[in-house]
Amino acid sequence: MRCLLYRSWCLSLRFLVTAWCLLAAAWANAAPGPVLDAAATGASPTPLTAWFELLEDPKGTLTLEQVRSPEYRARFIPSRDSGEALNFGITPSTWWLRLRLANGSSTGVERLLEVAYARLSHLNFYAPEAGGHVRTIETGTTAPFESRGYLNRNFVFPVILPPQTEQTLYLRVASTTAFIVPARLWEPTAFHAYERSDYTVQAWYFGMAAAMVLFNLLLFVRLKDWLYLQYVGFALSMAFALAAQNGLVKEAFRLESALWSDVCTSFGYSFALASGMLFLRRMVETRRLLPRLEPWLQGFIAFFLISPLLFLVTGQALIKAAALTYLLAMVTLMGVAIYAAWRRQRSAYFFLAAFALLGLGAVTNALRAMGQVPSNVFTANAMQFGSALEMILLALALADRFNQMRREKAIMQAELLATQKALIDTLKDNELRLEARVTERTAALETANHRLRALSRTDGLTAIANRRRFDEVLANEWARSQRTGEPLALAMLDIDWFKAYNDHYGHLAGDDCLRTVAGVLANCAVRSTDLVARYGGEEFTIVAPGTTAAQMQALALEVQQALAALALPHPTTPSGCVTLSAGVAAHIAQAGETPESLVAAADQALYQAKATGRNRVVLA
């Protein structure tokens, strides 16, 4: 009997607990959500994130009548987010937002509900009116601009609350890009003041962008340097992307195409990254500095040029992948800049500082689009802040580049003027001396003429014979070979990778290298009948009468060994030192032949030495 009573008591207790839980759950679902007293809001905007109730519509098929029905009304959940914005990342779902507003005052209240994110594809606003009617505004970035309840770059909806009333507002939101809803409730006068300052800030930024574009166009026209034109493309693309992201393109051009309205921001960012990478490659000389990375950079550029076309056919399917690719591209840009700065390249310092700020803004923007960082004033305008600072720094960088070019030109002109002045002074001094020494005029003139003849036959940089002297000696020795039947040998020698040496160390170091090589040649070809001459640029020649091809080949090898012993550093060569290639030819001149045939044979042998790996002697 006791056991039976105990069981009955347990079943009764279980029934009561279950009933209590069901009643509590029903009361919780039926309990009204938070109500915001609109009359109590002041001049400062009121963030609405914490006041929203949310309902996800995965298929996007629910209507207003359905979400207001008891079945769905109880499914709304509080947002539980106290930040500046609701952030759903990138999602195909449609979301319904419910907001309860009250007016506890004795007068009517007018407010403006702002959704400060211009890239929402679809945004519908529903507000009750007298007589049970519902005021509906269907807008979004894919809708015509005039569909908005209030003409602004963002979405602004007027809200009118009669005295002592409560209203329930609904927002239906869907987006193919980043799904961010930064909603605020404004007092109209305060909003109009904010609106004026907001458009002033936008005008300031785009005015700066226009100034940068004009500045670099003028530099391009003046200097004919494609670097400046590439930066113009980057600045225009970035300004267009930010204008599209901030709703200004939609407002200014009244775009009617839903697809173009939805993807024009992605177009801008893609072209900005493509032109930015072109700018990077030219500014820090990646072809020379990082040749192995060059194909990857070209691949990035090609991707960003064609990715807008992919967005046209894939919709939001590639949005997340594109965002990750943007992040990877920015990391690559920064990596290249850091490496170039480590190599002490002057332009890289400016580039690194400027694009670090822009990259920080881009990373923040991408993370915000994926829902990884909160949405606030800084993250919402991160790209604009970073771009403005980047423009200032790159303005300094490009001005520094221009000034550096002017300094180099001024130095060159000063050197030419100094040389000219020295020559004029010398001529004047000679003239005075000639006038003062009438008795020595003939001897002095002969001395001067002899000196001029020597100068005309001597290379001014290396102090060896020049091309004119070489042509004279070669013609004379060719005629001698015809008369005597003795062989005439010729060696053409060229410094390997001399342009890379000049680019790396500068022209002054290149001149020193030419003088050193000329000295090595003069020390090896020591016979009085031999002639060492500078043929042109970094190419030298040795004329050796009465010498066979084998003897000239041995002399050329001796020159290579003497140069190798000096171990002049040249980091872009396989050996790490300055080397030279040589082509050797020898011939007994015959009637009807010209010395040019010997030069052509030696030059062809030199070409083979270059083509087969350099730092070698090839016999014709």
KALIN-V428616 format. One record per backbone hydrogen bond with DSSP energy under -0.5 kcal/mol. CO is the residue of the C=O (numbers start at 1). NH is the residue of the N-H. If there is no record, write none. Layout:
# KALIN-V428616
co->[CO/CO]
nh->[NH/NH]
This chain:
# KALIN-V428616
co->[1/2/3/4/5/6/7/8/9/10/11/12/13/14/15/16/17/18/19/20/21/22/23/24/25/26/27/34/35/36/36/37/38/45/46/48/48/49/51/52/53/54/55/56/57/57/63/64/65/66/66/69/70/72/72/73/77/86/89/89/94/95/96/97/98/99/99/100/101/102/102/103/103/105/109/110/111/112/112/113/114/114/115/115/117/120/121/122/123/124/125/126/127/129/130/133/134/135/137/137/139/140/144/145/150/150/154/155/157/159/160/161/162/165/167/167/169/170/171/171/172/173/174/178/179/179/181/181/182/183/184/184/185/186/187/188/189/190/191/192/193/194/195/196/197/198/199/200/201/202/203/204/205/206/207/208/209/210/211/212/213/214/215/216/217/218/219/220/224/225/225/226/227/228/229/230/231/232/233/234/235/236/237/238/239/240/241/242/243/243/244/247/248/249/250/257/258/259/260/263/264/265/266/267/268/269/270/271/272/273/274/275/276/277/278/279/280/281/285/285/286/290/290/293/294/295/296/297/298/299/300/301/302/303/306/306/307/308/309/310/310/311/314/316/316/318/319/320/321/322/323/324/325/326/327/328/329/330/331/332/333/334/335/336/337/338/339/340/341/344/345/345/346/346/347/348/349/350/351/352/353/354/355/356/357/358/359/360/361/362/363/364/365/366/367/367/368/374/375/376/377/379/381/382/383/384/385/386/387/388/389/390/391/392/393/394/395/396/397/398/399/400/401/402/403/404/405/406/407/408/409/410/411/412/413/414/415/416/417/418/419/420/421/422/423/424/425/426/427/428/429/430/431/432/433/436/437/438/440/441/442/443/444/445/446/447/448/449/450/451/452/453/454/455/457/459/464/465/466/467/468/469/470/471/472/473/474/475/476/477/478/479/480/481/487/487/488/489/490/491/491/492/493/494/495/497/498/499/500/501/502/506/507/508/509/510/511/512/513/514/515/516/517/518/519/520/521/524/527/531/531/532/533/533/536/538/539/539/540/541/542/542/543/544/544/548/549/550/551/552/553/554/555/556/557/558/559/560/561/562/563/563/563/564/568/570/573/576/579/581/582/583/584/585/587/587/590/594/594/595/595/596/597/598/599/600/601/602/603/604/605/606/607/608/609/610/616/618]
nh->[5/6/7/8/9/10/11/12/13/14/15/16/17/18/19/20/21/22/23/24/25/26/27/28/29/30/31/100/37/38/102/40/41/47/185/51/52/52/100/79/98/77/96/58/60/94/67/68/69/69/72/73/74/75/76/76/54/181/91/179/57/173/55/171/53/101/169/36/167/38/39/164/165/164/161/188/159/114/186/157/116/184/117/155/120/141/142/174/139/172/137/170/135/132/133/129/136/127/125/139/123/143/147/148/152/156/156/115/113/111/162/109/165/103/101/169/99/126/97/173/124/95/122/180/88/89/86/183/116/48/114/186/46/112/191/192/193/194/195/196/197/198/199/200/201/202/203/204/205/206/207/208/209/210/211/212/213/214/215/216/217/218/219/220/221/222/223/224/226/228/229/230/231/232/233/234/235/236/237/238/239/240/241/242/243/244/245/246/248/249/247/251/252/253/254/261/262/263/264/267/268/269/270/271/272/273/274/275/276/277/278/279/280/281/282/283/284/286/288/289/290/293/294/297/298/299/300/301/302/303/304/305/306/307/309/310/311/312/313/313/314/315/317/319/320/322/323/324/325/326/327/328/329/330/331/332/333/334/335/336/337/338/339/340/341/342/343/345/344/346/348/349/349/350/351/352/353/354/355/356/357/358/359/360/361/362/363/364/365/366/367/368/369/370/372/373/371/376/84/380/381/382/385/386/387/388/389/390/391/392/393/394/395/396/397/398/399/400/401/402/403/404/405/406/407/408/409/410/411/412/413/414/415/416/417/418/419/420/421/422/423/424/425/426/427/428/429/430/431/432/433/434/435/436/437/438/440/441/444/445/446/447/448/449/450/451/452/453/454/455/456/457/457/458/466/463/459/534/470/471/472/473/474/475/476/477/478/479/480/481/482/483/484/485/546/547/587/544/585/493/542/583/540/581/498/501/502/503/504/505/506/510/511/512/513/514/515/516/517/518/519/520/521/522/523/524/525/526/530/533/543/465/535/541/539/495/535/536/493/533/491/544/531/489/547/552/553/554/555/556/557/558/559/560/561/562/563/564/565/566/566/567/568/567/578/573/576/570/496/494/618/492/620/490/488/589/593/597/598/598/599/600/601/602/603/604/605/606/607/608/609/610/611/612/614/613/582/584]
